[in-house]
Amino acid sequence: MFRSIRCVVNSARNGSRQYTSSGSLETKYQRVSDYYAGKSVFVTGATGFVGKVFIERLLSNCKDIENVYVLIRPKHGADTGKRLQKIFDVPLFDKLKQTRPGDLKKVIPIEGDITTSQLGLTPDDKETLAEKVSVVFHSAATVRFIDKFQDMMNINVEGTQRVIDLSRSIRNLEKFVYISTAFSNSHIKLIEEKLYTPKKELSAVRQMIRDHGTDDTKVNEYIADVGNTYTLSKGLCEELVRQNKEYLPTIIVRPSIVTPMYHEPLPGWVDSWVAATAVFSNLSRGLNPYIYSTEDVVCDLIPVDYVANLIIIAGAKGALTDDISVYNICSSSENPITWKSSSALYLEQSKRLGFCKKNMREMKVSKSKFVVNTMTFILQTVPCFFADMGLVLRGKNPRHLKEGSRSSVLRDIIRPFTSTSLLIKSKKTQALISTLDDHDKKSFPCDVNNIDWKEYSAIFCRGVQEFLLKRK
């Protein structure tokens, strides 16, 4: 009943400018940008990779949005205003600065911290959000697999509970959009667009943290059947969201492995070393010669702009039903590519663009720990040792063994994602995209069937070189 009433009210409230797919005025179709016109939204995770792109896409394509309130934590002596300016200083926002610089003033920093009670908000800020916000986008999370278990839980799970508590106080909330991960249930091989019962109960996990949260050995034993602490925490977040579905009009968006930008505004833009980005870059430098995988294990890549665009679409057009609507934004079920093939394409483009030696080996795959470790020693450790010896003899600091060790740690961390294929279904996402008119499909591209992997690999490679390695 709650959802039905809210849907009727929202439909009436937002029916001002609507179009047919041909662009003529009618009452049947409301464009995504028109949904956000005159509304304000609240965003967590704005300083992250996906968060930055989301804000840029929202401002660029929804020019009549009222305000974008972003939760920002003061850090290293920099207040929220300075941290917000640091977000805008990245090349991602250059095009918007040139075309509509005044729109950046719509982004309003709210000082707070996802890890503190009531998000650390002042009474005035809480009242502002409660009065003015229509849509909440909760993206804040740590994706650092090496973070301590209790820190991961406090940021991801308890932080989500704090955002839920705040959202329940918002008087005219139309949507609560939670950005999860397609791997939140990675112990399941066929992942559909629905909620699953977590393999571990939240109360039991909280008790485990109280008893053994600082004991890495016990933590590793505890999570052995669920992959890692990150995927476990995101599954528990989804359970928290499910428990509050009667109070919040909720949508969940699940991206897979997020990679550099494909299209607008800056093809190749990336600002973080995560998962495939680091693995492929290491490969082009002669590191990670072997990973734990097989020839046919799928690498579920998704460009960051596709993720941001779908989040915006879901906020505007995601279905509010008695069961929470879940939208998986991924490539494995529609346009799959394997780890073997994607790494080969990346290396091919690296060679073509002159970013690595022509004789650089392609990445090999094996599920055998003996094979992976032995071949890594022969093909990586030994060459790194002699390269470091050369540096020492020239009076320079050695670095190659250290870089090789870091690459091996990363290889082992992402082993759950590289060694087993997951089929992540996205029928609801495809159906949602199909409801868009041509204007919205062009403004918010996110159909994975349109990804040309060879073309994208060149963009991916250039982006890593330019924006992470600072090579033109």
Beta strands, then each sheet from edge to edge (+ up, - down):
strand 1: 18-19
strand 2: 25-30
strand 3: 40-44
strand 4: 67-72
strand 5: 107-111
strand 6: 133-138
strand 7: 175-179
strand 8: 190-191
strand 9: 250-255
strand 10: 257-259
strand 11: 290-292
strand 12: 301-303
strand 13: 325-329
strand 14: 364-366
strand 15: 423-424
sheet 1: 1+ 2-
sheet 2: 5+ 4+ 3+ 6+ 7+ 9+ 13+
sheet 3: 8+ 15+
sheet 4: 10+ 12+
sheet 5: 11+ 14+
end
